[in-house]
């Protein structure tokens, strides 16, 4: 089948934004998601876009009534062409308004010009064979014994920092009153949002302001419309049903689960822009972390610098087969379109796999539990959470790129 590009559409701008933000994901064979309003025909179709065809595109397949071909898929094809992204793509749209795009096969016409085959440290969503949860540590994935020991040292440093006298423990002892109260409120608000989003909105927004102030993620010049922020977060989490059922845990997550977690961040940031707000990236990750403390890791500049330093110490000038080192660069992790968030998640996953390999899971969980108990000792804070993700997060934040504090530098 052949379809002309539509002449105009209200969905063109958000699709252009989403495709521009997701070019790197498409380049590496991963899918991107764009959230639109509910409605429209649903379907999944393979489309073929050629640079010389300025008027339309081919669709692989046939249907009895072509007039019922999903209009939003036509617009997506048009947006890809406008962004000079050519080749064969599978585009899917469902009634919830979620549109996904992935490149089905590399073609000579593709304008993305991917480098010679290079897989990320965690593989790709297009891999169909089962991926072992410890595949990060396989020598075939570029992570040998020296790499495992490297991450063991980081986890060990995080555990030490969370014990009495350590950086994390000292922080919670000093800031425990407001940290406990904030984390308690998040436990209550998250449950309230799950019950009734409209009724919980006012309290949730007030808590968002407190979080932004305390964690220095909202400044006088920050462009944010609080109801928009709240609505976008509710919408993206709603799509995966995580208000009603448990979200995936970051530690021990599969490649696909990590990709979904990262996709939530990208979808939300794209929606912020489409609704006239800034990409409040750090604030978004902080809000989602405190709402889902076992699922989302916090992005901030300190953490990104620590991750870059950790990988620089590990790799030096060496190239490891199968290891996409660029995903661990601070500038990439900090890209406000969220495309680098997956690198942040992957670093946490590498640390967790090393902890498991070294038998440190119990110590890590104990460190989280001890600090959680400290905060819960504050009045009316019996539900405040400190997760194992927090233990590593606080070390990365406090270290701010200092290898010695990360446990991998010379004293």
C-alpha positions, -999 to +999 in steps of 0.1 A: +000+000+000+011+036-006-001+066+014+006+103+009+019+123+038-009+142+055-010+180+049-013+190+085-019+175+119-020+185+156+002+156+163+031+166+141+049+188+166+051+163+195+062+137+170+090+159+156+101+166+192+100+129+201+119+118+170+146+144+174+151+134+211+151+097+202+174+097+172+203+080+191+179+053+204+168+046+168+204+046+157+212+018+182+182-003+172+161+006+202+125+018+201+112+052+211+078+061+225+057+092+221+027+099+242-003+115+225-038+120+237-062+090+238-081+080+207-074+072+171-072+039+152-048+014+167-025-008+147+011-019+140+025-014+105+059-016+088+065+016+068+093+023+042+106+058+039+129+068+010+147+102+008+138+107-028+100+103-022+088+137-008+051+129-011+045+096+007+056+062+019+050+025+013+034+002+038+042-035+040+008-052+040-028-047+028-062-039+044-097-041+031-104-005+038-073+017+035-093+047+048-091+031+082-053+031+082-042+049+115-038+086+108-013+089+136+010+064+119+008+084+087+018+115+107+047+096+123+060+086+089+057+122+078+076+134+109+104+108+103+108+120+068+109+156+079+137+147+103+155+130+074+153+096+091+149+070+063+146+033+061+121+006+072+103+012+105+077-006+126+052+020+140+026+010+165-003+030+180-028+020+206-060+035+220-042+049+250-023+073+227+011+056+230+030+056+197+062+036+194+087+035+166+117+012+159+138+005+129+130-030+117+161-035+095+191-015+086+190-004+050+213+014+026+188+043+025+190+049+062+203+084+070+212+075+105+245+059+092+251+037+123+287+028+130+299-007+125+280-032+146+284-021+183+261-034+210+256-015+243+268-031+275+232-043+281+224-054+246+194-041+227+156-044+227+158-060+193+176-091+207+151-120+208+171-146+226+168-147+264+193-124+282+207-138+314+204-113+343+241-116+349+250-111+313+267-078+321+295-097+337+301-121+309+336-117+292+318-117+259+301-085+269+334-068+276+332-071+314+360-093+327+371-101+363+389-068+367+357-050+358+337-071+383+362-062+411+360-025+401+323-024+407+326-045+439+348-017+453+322+009+444+295-011+461+317-017+491+324+020+494+286+027+492+280+002+521+308+017+542+294+052+536+260+041+549+274+028+581+280+049+613+307+074+606+303+072+568+293+100+545+257+087+538+250+079+575+263+113+586+241+130+560+210+112+573+219+119+609+223+156+601+193+160+577+171+132+591+143+154+604+133+168+570+144+138+550+122+115+571+093+138+568+097+142+531+100+104+525+070+098+548+049+122+528+059+105+495+048+072+509+014+087+517+010+108+485+020+079+462-008+058+478-032+087+476-025+092+439-031+055+433-065+059+449-077+092+434-054+113+412-077+144+412-081+144+449-044+140+455-033+167+431-030+196+455-010+178+482+012+162+455+020+196+440+028+210+474+052+181+480+067+187+446+076+222+456+092+210+489+112+184+470+124+209+444+135+233+471+152+208+494+169+189+465+178+221+446+158+211+415+136+242+413+151+276+410+136+311+406+140+309+368+127+273+364+099+271+339+074+247+353+036+245+354+029+223+384-004+209+372+012+200+339+041+182+357+017+163+378-006+153+349+024+141+328+038+120+356+004+105+363-001+098+326+032+081+320+030+059+351-006+051+343+003+037+309+023+009+326-002+004+354+023+011+381-001+029+403-021-003+406+007-029+406+044-031+415+068-014+392+100-033+381+129-032+405+160-016+390+184-040+407+181-073+389+161-058+361+163-073+326+174-053+296+137-049+286+127-037+320+155-012+322+144+001+288+109+006+299+120+025+330+142+048+308+113+051+284+091+066+311+116+094+316+119+101+279+081+101+274+075+124+303+102+149+291+088+149+256+053+156+270+066+185+291+079+202+260+048+195+240+027+212+267+049+243+269+071+234+299+109+229+302+125+195+304+128+194+342+149+163+340+165+162+374+133+171+392+114+144+373+139+117+383+138+128+419+100+128+420+098+094+405+126+080+427+108+090+459+075+077+445+091+044+433+124+041+453+133+007+440+127+016+403+141+050+394+176+063+400+182+100+405+200+121+379+221+150+391+254+165+380+273+150+409+261+115+401+269+118+364+304+130+371+309+101+395+298+076+369+320+091+342+350+090+366+343+054+376+341+042+340+372+063+331+392+046+359+380+012+348+386+016+311+413+041+307+421+043+270+411+007+265+382-004+243+363-034+256+344-055+231+307-050+233+309-021+258+292+012+248+313+035+269+297+067+256+265+060+275+285+067+308+297+101+298+284+129+321+272+150+292+253+122+277+237+111+310+228+147+316+212+153+282+178+169+292+159+149+265+165+119+287+182+098+260+212+092+283+192+081+313+196+045+303+233+049+309+226+059+345+204+029+350+230+006+334+257+018+358+235+009+388+228-025+372+265-032+368+271-024+404+243-046+415+255-076+395+290-071+410+274-070+445+256-102+438+287-118+424+307-109+455+279-119+479+274-083+490+236-081+485+229-088+521+253-061+533+237-036+508+202-044+520+213-041+556+229-007+549+196+005+534+175-010+562+197+006+590+193+041+575+156+035+569+152+026+606+171+058+615+146+079+596+116+059+608+126+067+643+114+103+637+079+110+649+051+098+625+076+086+599+070+049+601+066+045+563+097+065+552+118+046+527+155+042+522+161+017+494+192+000+482+192+024+452+195+052+477+227+037+492+245+039+459+228+072+449+241+090+480+276+078+474+276+090+438+262+124+449+286+128+478+317+117+458+310+141+429+335+124+407+362+118+433+377+084+427+389+080+463+355+085+477+341+060+451+366+034+465+386+031+433+413+058+437+446+059+455+442+072+490 
